[in-house]
Amino acid sequence: MKMEVVRHMKTDELHNELAHLRRHLFDLRAQAVTEKLEDSTQLLKARRDIARLLTVLHERHESNIEQRQRHLTTQAARR
């Protein structure tokens, strides 16, 4: 994911993408533990994408990013 693409996303889209990438990173880690991960560079790419999203959110002076992520997670679990 390129930084210019991230900068053009709306704040809500950034939060949704952040939640998606964190879940993806969790899945990749589970695959790595069970030795089913074919491309280990995916872990690095996912972590960097998460860092890019967090950077843009901090630049926009978003507060309570972690709290909002927990809220989105609980909403998704209720569905």
C-alpha distance (Angstrom), angle and dihedral (degrees) to the residues before:
residue distance angle dihedral
M1 . . .
K2 3.77 . .
M3 3.77 122.6 .
E4 3.80 94.4 -123.7
V5 3.81 90.0 56.4
V6 3.80 90.0 50.8
R7 3.81 92.6 48.9
H8 3.82 91.4 55.4
M9 3.80 93.7 53.3
K10 3.79 120.4 101.0
T11 3.79 118.5 -113.0
D12 3.81 93.2 -107.9
E13 3.79 90.2 50.5
L14 3.80 89.5 51.2
H15 3.79 91.8 53.1
N16 3.80 91.9 47.9
E17 3.79 92.1 47.8
L18 3.80 90.4 47.8
A19 3.79 90.9 54.0
H20 3.81 90.3 47.7
L21 3.81 93.1 49.8
R22 3.79 93.2 47.5
R23 3.79 89.8 53.2
H24 3.79 89.8 47.1
L25 3.81 90.7 50.9
F26 3.80 89.6 50.9
D27 3.80 90.1 52.3
L28 3.80 91.4 48.1
R29 3.79 91.2 51.5
A30 3.80 90.3 50.7
Q31 3.80 89.5 51.5
A32 3.80 90.6 49.3
V33 3.79 91.7 53.1
T34 3.79 92.8 49.7
E35 3.83 89.8 44.9
K36 3.81 93.2 -120.0
L37 3.81 95.3 116.5
E38 3.80 108.3 110.1
D39 3.82 99.3 -176.5
S40 3.79 112.8 41.0
T41 3.81 92.0 -172.9
Q42 3.81 88.4 74.1
L43 3.81 88.4 76.6
L44 3.79 91.4 56.7
K45 3.80 92.7 45.0
A46 3.80 92.4 51.0
R47 3.80 92.5 48.7
R48 3.80 91.2 49.8
D49 3.79 92.4 48.8
I50 3.81 89.5 51.6
A51 3.80 89.5 50.5
R52 3.81 90.8 50.9
L53 3.79 91.8 52.3
L54 3.80 92.3 47.4
T55 3.81 90.5 48.9
V56 3.80 92.5 54.9
L57 3.80 92.0 45.3
H58 3.81 90.3 52.1
E59 3.81 90.5 47.4
R60 3.80 88.0 55.2
H61 3.81 88.5 52.6
E62 3.78 92.9 -117.7
S63 3.75 111.6 173.6
N64 3.79 129.3 -158.3
I65 3.80 93.8 23.7
E66 3.80 92.9 159.4
Q67 3.79 92.3 47.4
R68 3.79 91.1 51.9
Q69 3.80 90.3 49.0
R70 3.80 90.9 54.1
H71 3.80 89.4 49.1
L72 3.82 91.5 52.0
T73 3.79 90.4 47.8
T74 3.79 93.3 52.4
Q75 3.81 91.0 46.9
A76 3.79 90.7 52.5
A77 3.80 90.9 48.5
R78 3.79 91.6 54.3
R79 3.81 92.5 56.1
